[in-house]
Amino acid sequence: MEQFIVSARKYRPDTFESLIGQENIARTLKNSILRGQLAHAYLFCGPRGVGKTTTARIFAKSINCLNPGPEMEPCGKCESCLSFSEGRSYCIHELDAASNNSVDDIRNLTDMVRIPPQVGKYSVYIIDEVHMLSSAAFNAFLKTLEEPPAHAIFILATTEKHKILPTILSRCQTFDFNRISVPDIVRNLEGIASKEGVSIDSASLHVIAVKADGAMRDALTIFDQIVAFCGREVRYGDVIRDLNVLDYEYYFKIIDNSLAGDYMSSLLLFDEVLSKGFNALYFISGLSSHLRDLLVCRSSGNSALLSLPPTLIDRYREQASRCSVPFIFSSLSITMGCEAAYRQSGNQRLLIEFALMRLAEKALPQTASDAAPAASIATPKNTANASGMATATVNPTQTAPARTNPIADKPAQGTQGPSVPDSPQAPAPAHDTQPRPTETGGGIKMPGLSLKDMMSRARENETSGKDSAEILGDEPLTFEGIMNAWQSLAESWKAAGKGSMYTVMTLHSPGIDIDRATLTFYVSNAAQQDFIREKNLSKMETSMRRALRNKTLKIDVQVYEPEEKENNNKKHIYTSTSKAEYLVKKRPELGELVKDLDLDVK
C-alpha cells in the first residue's frame, strides 16, 4: 500500500510563484535577492497556516541556489536545492524555539553560526515560534543577531509578535503575513481536487474555506477529512454534516418567516437546530452574518464584500429585494444585542426565542399594510330591551376612541376597567378607548390581546390625537393655570402607582415661559432626562394641552444645575452702610459723586 501524504505537505509551495495570498511579501524578497540587498535578520509574523515557514524555506533555497531562474526562483535541481529537499543540507538549519528556549540552546546556536557553509553562499537559520524564547535567551541572542558573520542570515517566525522584545524587533526586517482570502483558498482547493480526482462542488469548497478561517493549512487538513468521509464524490449535505456546519437554508427560512410575521415557524426551526446539537450562540451569530449579507446584496455593486459561493449570491439578492433597509437594520440590532446579552442571560434559549419573535414583530407593519384597513370608529346604537330600557349594541370588531381627561390624562391606564355612563340613555364618552365587553349571544366576552389589535389601536389613537389637537384651540396660558395642571398631572401619576414620577415632578419647580408656550421640566440627572424623553414626554404634553386647552404648549426636559455661589463667605446686606456701599459699587456714577463732594458713605 502506497504511503499516504497529507495534502498540506504534498502540495506545500516550493517557489515564490506558488505562494498563495502573500504576493507583496514574495515580490519584496525576490527584489532584495535580485539587487543583492539581503538583510542579516528577518521576522515573519502572522496567523497560523498562512505560509511563514514555507516562505522562509523558499527564501533560504533561493539565496543558496546555484542556478536560479530569471525571477530568482530556486531551480530545484542543483546540489543545494536537492540537499535541502532531501533533508541533508548543512546550509539551511531549522530550529524549534518552543523546545529550545534556554540560554544554553542559544549558546549552541551561537557556536553553529561561526561555521561557514559547505555549499552555497549563506548559512540560513530558520527559528520557528521564536516568541517562546525566555527573556534570558532573548538577551543572550541579541549580540549575535545584531552582528552575525557575513555568511549568516536569521529568519524568525512567530504567531505572537507582541511577545517579542522590542530590542529584537529593532534588529529585524518585519514582514506581516495576511490571512488568506476565501476566494484564494477555494481556487487552490479546486486545483488540488482536480489533481486528486475528487469531484466537489463550489458550495462545499466555500464551506471548507470559511471553516479554515484564513489558514491554508487548515483548509487542506479539512479537505483531507472530507475526502476520507465522502470518498471521491463529495456532496454538500455530507460536508455540512461532517463539519457540523449549519446550513444556509435555515437562515433563509428564518427571514422568510419573519417577513410573513410567522414567529411560530421560526421557533420550530430554532428547536430543530438545537436538536441537531448546534450551539445557540453560533446560530444567532450566523443569523447576524446572514442579515449583513442581505444588506450588502441590496446594492449590486458590492459583490466584493460578499464571501459567498456564486450559486448563492442570486438567492441572497432575491431575498434582499423583499427586505426593506429599516427592517434589516432593526433586525441586526436585535440579533447583535442578543449576542451581547447571551453570556449573562439566565435563560439563553428564551433570550434567542424572544429575539426571533421580535424579528417577526418588526416585519408585521410591512405585511399588514396590504391587509384590511383598521376597524372604523362606530357610534353605539341604542335599542330598547323588553323592559323598555335602552341598551347599547357594540360591534365586537369595532374599537371605541380614546377617553380624555380635561384635567390630566393618567398614563399607564391600560388595565383600568370600562367606564359606566351615569344614565342608561347617556351616550358613551366621545373619546373612549378602554376595553369594553362585547355581547356575543347571551354572554359577555372581553376582547383578546393580539398584535393586530394593538396595531389597530395605535393607529386609532394617533388619529384621535390629531382630532383632539384640532378641537383644543389656543386658549391663553397663565402661570396659575400651568402650575395647577402640573400639580394635577403629578397627582395622577401618584394615583396610578407611579410614585417615582410624582417625586421627580415635585422635586424641582418647573420653569414657565408664557410667551414661548414652553414649560421646562427639571430632572436630577441625564438618565432621568433620557427616560422621560423616551417614555413619558409625549403623554405629559398631551395631558397638559388637554388640561389647558392649548395645543401649542411644549415641555422641555432639562437636567437641574444649581447655581454655584461665587463666594461662600458672601456678606449679606443688612445695615444702611452695607446698602450704601452696595449702591456705590453697583452704580459707578454714585461713586464719582461721593468722591467729588467728599461725602461719607453711611
C-alpha positions in Angstrom: 0.0 0.0 0.0 1.4 3.4 -1.0 2.2 5.7 1.9 -0.3 8.5 2.2 1.0 12.1 2.4 -1.4 14.7 3.7 -2.2 17.5 1.3 -0.7 20.2 3.5 2.7 18.5 2.9 2.2 17.1 -0.6 1.1 20.5 -2.1 3.3 22.8 0.0 4.6 25.7 -2.2 8.2 25.4 -3.2 8.6 28.6 -5.3 7.6 32.3 -4.8 5.1 32.0 -7.7 3.2 29.2 -5.9 2.7 31.2 -2.7 -0.9 32.0 -2.1 -2.2 35.3 -0.7 1.3 36.8 0.0 2.2 38.3 -3.3 3.6 41.6 -1.8 6.0 39.7 0.5 7.2 37.4 -2.3 7.9 40.4 -4.5 9.9 42.2 -1.8 12.0 39.1 -1.1 12.7 38.5 -4.8 13.7 42.1 -5.4 16.1 42.0 -2.4 17.8 38.9 -3.9 18.0 40.5 -7.4 19.5 43.7 -6.1 21.8 42.0 -3.6 20.2 43.8 -0.6 19.9 40.9 1.8 19.4 41.8 5.4 21.0 39.7 8.2 17.7 39.2 10.1 14.1 38.8 9.1 10.9 38.4 11.2 7.9 36.7 9.6 4.8 37.1 11.8 1.1 36.4 11.2 -1.7 33.9 11.9 -1.2 30.2 11.7 -1.2 28.4 8.4 -0.6 31.4 6.1 2.9 30.4 4.9 5.5 31.9 7.2 7.8 28.9 7.5 7.1 27.9 3.8 8.2 31.4 2.7 11.3 31.2 4.9 12.3 27.8 3.2 11.7 29.2 -0.3 13.8 32.3 0.5 16.6 30.2 2.0 16.6 27.9 -1.1 16.6 30.9 -3.5 19.7 32.6 -2.0 21.7 29.4 -2.0 20.5 28.1 -5.4 23.4 27.5 -7.8 21.3 28.0 -10.9 18.4 30.4 -10.0 15.8 31.4 -12.6 15.4 34.8 -14.1 13.0 35.7 -11.3 15.3 34.3 -8.7 13.2 31.2 -8.3 15.1 28.1 -6.9 15.8 25.6 -9.7 15.2 22.6 -7.6 17.9 20.6 -9.4 21.2 21.8 -8.1 23.0 20.2 -5.2 21.9 22.9 -2.7 18.2 22.5 -3.7 18.3 18.7 -3.7 20.1 18.5 -0.4 17.5 20.7 1.3 14.6 18.8 -0.3 16.1 15.5 1.0 16.8 16.9 4.5 20.6 16.7 4.4 21.6 20.3 3.9 24.2 21.8 6.1 23.5 25.3 4.9 19.8 25.7 6.0 19.0 24.9 9.6 15.6 24.8 11.2 15.2 25.2 15.0 12.1 25.0 17.1 12.2 27.7 19.8 9.4 26.0 21.7 11.6 23.2 22.7 15.0 25.0 22.6 14.3 28.2 24.5 17.0 28.3 27.1 20.3 30.2 27.3 22.2 27.0 26.7 20.3 26.4 23.4 21.2 30.0 22.2 24.8 29.4 23.2 24.9 26.3 21.0 23.3 28.3 18.2 26.0 30.9 18.5 28.7 28.3 18.1 27.0 26.9 15.0 26.8 30.4 13.4 30.6 30.6 13.3 30.9 27.6 10.9 30.8 28.8 7.2 28.5 27.0 4.7 29.9 24.0 2.7 27.7 24.5 -0.3 26.2 27.9 -1.3 26.9 31.4 0.0 24.9 31.6 3.2 24.1 29.7 6.3 20.4 30.3 6.9 18.9 29.7 10.4 15.1 29.5 10.5 13.8 29.8 14.1 10.2 28.9 14.4 7.9 30.0 17.3 10.6 32.4 18.3 8.3 34.1 20.9 8.7 31.0 23.1 12.3 32.0 23.9 12.8 33.1 27.5 13.9 36.7 28.3 17.4 35.5 29.2 17.6 33.6 25.9 16.5 36.7 24.0 19.1 38.8 25.7 21.8 36.2 25.0 20.8 36.2 21.3 20.9 40.0 20.9 24.6 40.4 20.1 24.7 37.5 17.6 21.5 38.8 15.9 22.9 42.3 15.6 26.4 41.5 14.3 26.4 38.0 12.8 29.1 36.7 10.5 28.8 37.8 6.8 27.6 34.3 5.8 24.8 34.0 8.4 21.1 35.0 7.9 18.4 34.6 10.5 14.7 34.2 9.7 12.5 34.3 12.8 8.9 33.1 12.5 6.1 33.7 15.1 2.4 33.9 15.6 2.6 36.3 18.6 4.6 39.3 17.6 3.7 41.2 20.8 5.6 38.8 22.9 9.0 39.5 21.3 11.3 42.0 22.9 11.5 45.5 21.2 15.3 45.1 21.1 14.8 42.0 18.9 12.2 43.7 16.7 14.5 46.7 16.1 17.2 44.4 14.6 14.9 42.6 12.1 13.1 43.4 8.9 9.5 42.6 9.8 7.0 41.1 7.3 3.4 40.8 8.4 1.5 37.9 6.7 -2.2 38.3 6.0 -5.0 35.8 6.3 -5.7 34.1 3.0 -9.0 35.1 1.5 -11.8 32.7 0.9 -11.7 33.0 -3.0 -7.9 32.2 -2.9 -8.5 29.2 -0.7 -11.3 28.0 -3.0 -9.2 28.3 -6.2 -6.3 26.4 -4.6 -8.7 23.6 -3.4 -10.2 23.3 -6.8 -6.8 22.7 -8.4 -5.9 20.1 -5.7 -9.2 18.4 -6.1 -8.7 18.1 -9.9 -5.2 16.7 -9.4 -6.5 14.1 -6.8 -9.6 13.2 -9.0 -12.1 14.4 -6.4 -15.5 15.7 -7.6 -16.6 18.5 -5.3 -18.9 21.5 -5.9 -18.1 25.1 -5.2 -20.6 25.4 -2.3 -18.7 22.6 -0.4 -15.4 24.3 -1.1 -16.7 27.6 0.2 -17.8 25.9 3.4 -14.3 24.4 3.8 -12.7 27.8 3.1 -14.9 29.6 5.6 -14.2 26.9 8.2 -10.5 27.3 7.7 -10.6 31.0 8.8 -7.9 32.2 6.5 -5.4 29.4 7.1 -4.5 27.3 4.0 -3.0 24.5 6.1 -6.3 24.2 8.0 -8.2 24.2 4.7 -6.1 21.4 3.3 -6.5 19.4 6.5 -10.3 19.8 6.4 -10.2 18.8 2.7 -8.4 15.5 3.5 -11.0 14.9 6.3 -13.9 15.4 3.9 -12.4 13.1 1.3 -11.9 10.4 3.9 -15.6 10.8 4.9 -17.2 11.1 1.4 -14.8 9.4 -0.9 -14.2 10.7 -4.4 -17.7 12.1 -4.8 -18.2 14.9 -2.3 -21.8 16.3 -1.7 -22.7 19.5 0.0 -25.0 17.7 2.5 -22.2 15.3 3.6 -19.8 18.3 4.0 -22.0 20.2 6.4 -22.9 17.1 8.3 -19.3 16.0 8.8 -18.1 19.5 9.7 -21.2 20.2 11.9 -21.9 23.4 10.0 -25.4 25.0 10.0 -26.9 25.1 6.5 -27.7 28.4 4.9 -31.3 27.1 4.3 -32.1 27.7 8.0 -31.3 31.4 7.8 -33.3 31.9 4.6 -36.3 30.3 6.2 -36.0 32.4 9.4 -36.0 35.6 7.4 -38.9 34.4 5.2 -40.9 33.5 8.4 -40.1 36.9 9.9 -41.2 38.7 6.8 -44.5 36.8 7.0 -44.9 37.6 10.7 -44.8 33.8 11.5 -42.7 33.6 14.6 -44.0 30.1 15.5 -42.4 28.6 12.4 -39.1 30.3 13.4 -39.3 28.9 16.9 -39.8 25.4 15.4 -36.8 25.9 13.2 -34.7 27.0 16.1 -35.8 23.9 18.1 -34.7 21.8 15.1 -31.3 23.5 15.1 -30.8 22.8 18.9 -32.0 19.2 18.4 -29.1 18.7 15.9 -26.6 19.7 18.6 -25.7 23.2 17.3 -24.7 25.9 19.7 -27.4 28.5 20.1 -24.8 31.3 20.1 -23.4 30.0 16.9 -26.9 30.1 15.4 -27.7 33.7 16.4 -24.2 34.8 15.2 -24.8 33.2 11.8 -28.2 34.9 11.6 -26.4 38.3 12.1 -24.0 37.4 9.3 -26.9 36.5 7.1 -28.6 39.8 7.7 -25.3 41.6 6.9 -25.0 39.8 3.6 -28.6 40.7 2.8 -27.8 44.3 3.4 -24.8 44.2 1.2 -26.8 42.4 -1.6 -29.3 45.2 -1.8 -26.6 47.1 -3.9 -25.5 45.2 -7.0 -22.1 46.8 -6.9 -21.0 45.4 -3.6 -20.4 41.8 -4.5 -16.7 42.2 -3.5 -17.9 42.4 0.1 -19.6 39.0 0.0 -17.8 35.8 0.9 -20.4 33.6 -0.7 -20.4 30.9 -3.4 -21.6 32.2 -6.8 -24.6 29.8 -6.6 -26.0 31.6 -3.5 -25.5 35.2 -4.5 -28.6 35.3 -6.7 -30.7 33.8 -3.9 -29.4 36.4 -1.4 -30.2 39.2 -3.8 -33.8 37.8 -4.3 -34.5 37.7 -0.6 -32.8 41.1 0.0 -35.1 42.6 -2.6 -38.1 41.7 -0.3 -36.5 43.2 2.8 -36.6 46.9 3.5 -33.4 48.6 4.8 -35.1 49.6 8.1 -36.2 46.0 8.7 -32.6 44.8 8.1 -31.1 47.5 10.4 -33.6 46.8 13.2 -33.1 43.0 12.8 -29.4 43.4 13.0 -29.8 45.5 16.2 -31.9 42.7 17.7 -29.6 39.8 16.8 -26.4 41.6 17.9 -28.0 42.7 21.1 -29.0 39.1 21.7 -25.3 38.0 21.1 -24.1 40.6 23.6 -26.5 39.5 26.3 -26.2 35.8 25.7 -23.3 35.1 28.2 -25.1 36.9 31.1 -28.6 35.5 30.4 -30.0 33.1 32.9 -32.4 31.6 30.2 -30.4 31.6 27.0 -32.9 29.7 24.9 -35.7 32.1 25.8 -33.4 35.1 25.0 -33.0 33.8 21.4 -36.6 32.8 21.1 -37.7 36.3 22.1 -35.3 37.8 19.5 -36.9 35.6 16.8 -40.4 36.9 18.0 -39.2 40.5 17.8 -37.9 39.9 14.2 -41.4 38.8 13.2 -42.9 41.8 15.0 -40.6 44.2 13.2 -41.8 42.9 9.8 -45.5 43.0 10.7 -46.1 46.6 9.6 -44.8 45.7 6.2 -47.0 42.7 5.8 -50.1 44.3 7.4 -50.1 47.2 5.0 -51.9 45.2 2.4 -54.4 43.8 4.9 -57.8 45.1 5.5 -57.9 48.7 6.9 -58.3 49.2 10.6 -61.8 49.0 12.1 -63.6 52.3 11.8 -64.9 54.1 14.9 -68.6 53.3 15.4 -71.2 55.0 17.4 -73.2 52.7 19.6 -76.8 52.2 18.6 -79.4 52.4 21.3 -82.0 49.7 21.2 -84.8 49.0 23.6 -85.0 45.8 25.5 -88.1 44.0 26.8 -88.3 46.3 29.8 -88.2 49.4 27.8 -84.6 50.3 28.9 -82.2 51.5 26.2 -79.2 49.3 25.7 -76.0 49.9 23.7 -75.2 47.5 20.9 -71.5 47.3 20.3 -69.9 45.7 17.3 -67.1 43.3 18.5 -64.8 44.2 15.6 -65.0 48.0 16.3 -62.8 49.8 18.8 -64.0 53.0 20.6 -61.9 56.1 20.6 -59.8 57.3 23.5 -61.2 59.0 26.6 -59.7 62.3 27.5 -59.4 63.9 30.9 -59.8 67.7 30.9 -57.5 68.0 34.0 -54.8 65.3 33.4 -54.5 62.2 31.3 -53.3 59.5 33.6 -50.7 57.3 31.9 -50.4 53.6 32.0 -54.2 53.0 32.5 -54.3 50.1 30.1 -55.6 47.8 32.9 -58.4 50.1 34.1 -61.9 48.7 33.8 -64.6 50.0 31.5 -66.4 53.2 32.4 -70.2 53.1 33.0 -72.4 56.1 32.0 -74.4 57.8 34.6 -77.6 57.0 32.8 -78.6 54.1 30.6 -79.6 56.5 27.9 -76.4 58.5 28.1 -74.1 58.0 25.1 -70.6 56.8 25.6 -67.9 59.4 26.0 -66.6 60.9 22.8 -63.1 59.7 23.4 -63.1 56.3 25.0 -60.5 53.6 24.2 -61.0 51.5 27.3 -61.7 47.8 26.6 -65.4 47.2 26.6 -67.2 43.9 26.9 -68.8 42.7 23.7 -72.1 40.8 23.7 -71.9 37.6 21.7 -75.1 35.6 22.1 -76.1 35.7 25.7 -72.7 36.0 27.3 -70.2 38.8 27.8 -66.8 38.4 26.3 -63.7 40.6 26.9 -61.7 41.3 23.7 -58.4 39.3 23.5 -54.9 40.8 23.3 -53.2 40.4 19.9 -50.6 42.2 17.9 -53.2 43.1 15.3 -55.4 44.7 17.9 -52.5 46.6 19.4 -51.5 48.0 16.0 -55.1 48.9 15.2 -55.5 50.8 18.5 -52.2 52.6 18.0 -53.4 53.9 14.6 -56.7 54.9 16.0 -55.1 56.7 19.0 -52.9 58.6 16.5 -55.9 59.6 14.5 -57.9 60.6 17.6 -54.9 62.6 18.9 -54.8 64.6 15.7 -58.6 65.3 16.0 -58.3 66.3 19.6 -55.4 68.7 18.8 -57.7 70.4 16.3 -60.5 70.7 19.0 -58.3 72.1 21.8 -57.8 75.5 20.3 -55.5 78.2 21.6 -56.7 79.4 24.9 -54.3 81.9 26.6 -51.9 80.4 29.1 -51.5 81.7 32.6 -48.9 80.9 35.3 -51.5 79.8 37.8 -53.2 77.5 35.2 -50.0 75.8 34.2 -49.0 75.2 37.8 -52.4 73.8 38.7 -52.4 71.5 35.7 -48.8 70.4 36.5 -49.8 69.5 40.1 -52.8 67.7 38.8 -50.7 65.7 36.4 -48.2 64.8 39.2 -51.1 63.6 41.4 -52.5 61.5 38.5 -49.1 59.7 38.3 -49.2 59.0 42.0 -52.7 57.7 41.9 -51.7 55.4 39.0 -49.0 53.8 41.2 -46.1 55.7 39.6 -44.7 57.3 42.7 -41.3 57.8 41.2 -42.7 60.1 38.5 -44.6 62.1 41.2 -41.4 62.5 43.1 -39.4 63.7 40.1 -42.2 66.2 39.1 -42.4 67.7 42.5 -38.7 67.8 43.4 -38.0 71.0 41.4 -40.3 73.7 40.4 -40.8 73.8 36.6 -39.7 76.8 34.5 -42.5 78.6 32.7 -42.2 80.8 29.6 -45.7 82.1 28.7 -44.5 83.9 25.6 -42.9 80.8 24.1 -45.6 78.5 25.5 -42.8 76.3 27.0 -42.7 74.5 30.3 -39.2 73.4 31.4 -39.3 70.1 33.4 -36.1 69.9 35.6 -34.8 66.4 36.5 -31.9 65.4 38.6 -29.6 63.6 36.1 -29.2 62.6 32.5 -30.6 59.1 33.0 -33.9 60.6 34.2 -33.8 63.0 31.2 -33.4 60.2 28.7 -36.1 58.1 30.3 -38.7 60.9 30.4 -38.0 61.9 26.8 -38.3 58.4 25.5 -41.2 57.0 27.6 -43.4 59.8 29.1 -42.8 63.1 27.4 -45.5 62.7 24.7 -48.1 61.6 27.3 -47.2 64.6 29.5 -47.5 67.1 26.7 -50.9 65.6 25.6 -52.3 65.7 29.2 -51.1 69.3 29.8 -52.5 70.5 26.4 -55.9 69.0 27.2 -56.0 70.4 30.7 -55.0 73.9 29.5 -57.0 73.6 26.2 -53.9 74.9 24.3 -52.3 72.8 21.5 -49.1 74.9 21.3 -47.7 74.1 24.8 -44.4 72.2 24.8 -42.4 70.5 27.5 -38.6 70.7 27.6 -36.8 68.2 29.8 -33.5 69.6 31.3 -31.1 68.5 34.0 -31.3 70.8 37.0 -27.9 72.5 37.6 -27.9 74.7 40.8 -26.1 78.0 40.6 -22.7 78.0 42.4 -22.1 80.8 44.8 -19.2 83.0 43.7 -18.1 83.3 47.3 -19.2 81.0 50.2 -18.5 83.8 52.7 -20.5 86.4 50.8 -21.5 89.3 53.0 -25.3 89.8 53.2 -26.7 93.3 53.0 -28.5 94.1 56.3 -27.3 97.6 57.5 -27.7 101.0 55.9 -23.9 101.3 55.5 -23.9 98.0 53.6 -26.7 99.1 51.4 -25.0 102.4 50.6 -21.7 100.6 49.8 -23.6 98.2 47.6 -25.2 101.0 45.6 -21.9 102.8 45.2 -20.3 99.6 43.9 -23.2 98.9 41.6 -23.5 102.5 40.2 -20.1 104.0 39.3 -21.6 107.4 38.8 -22.6 107.5 42.5 -19.1 106.7 43.4 -17.8 109.7 41.4 -20.4 111.9 43.1 -19.3 110.8 46.5 -15.7 111.4 45.6 -16.4 114.9 44.1 -18.5 116.1 47.1 -16.2 114.4 49.6 -19.1 112.5 51.2 -19.1 109.7 53.8 -20.9 106.5 52.8 -23.1 105.6 55.7 
